[in-house]
Amino acid sequence: MHGPADVPATIHYLDGSFQVLRPGNHVTCAVTGKRIALEDLRYWSVTRQEAYIDAWAVLAASSRRGAP
């Protein structure tokens, strides 16, 4: 699942998994703007199709935009 070095991946986020649409080695956190290596990606929103670096970023995104 690894892509070219220093290239963002395009991901489709699913319930409990994700599908790589365009190979890359990272995605960007929707809240912090920090890079997340694909092997470290654990948090995302299926509804918003966004990645998050940690649980705090998930909470920030939810409170900023409202649930879900």
PyMOL commands that set and color helices and strands:
alter all, ss='L'
color gray80, all
select helices_A, chain A and resi 38-40+55-65
alter helices_A, ss='H'
color red, helices_A
select strands_A, chain A and resi 10-14+17-22+26-28+35-37+43-45+50-52
alter strands_A, ss='S'
color yellow, strands_A
deselect
rebuild
show_as cartoon
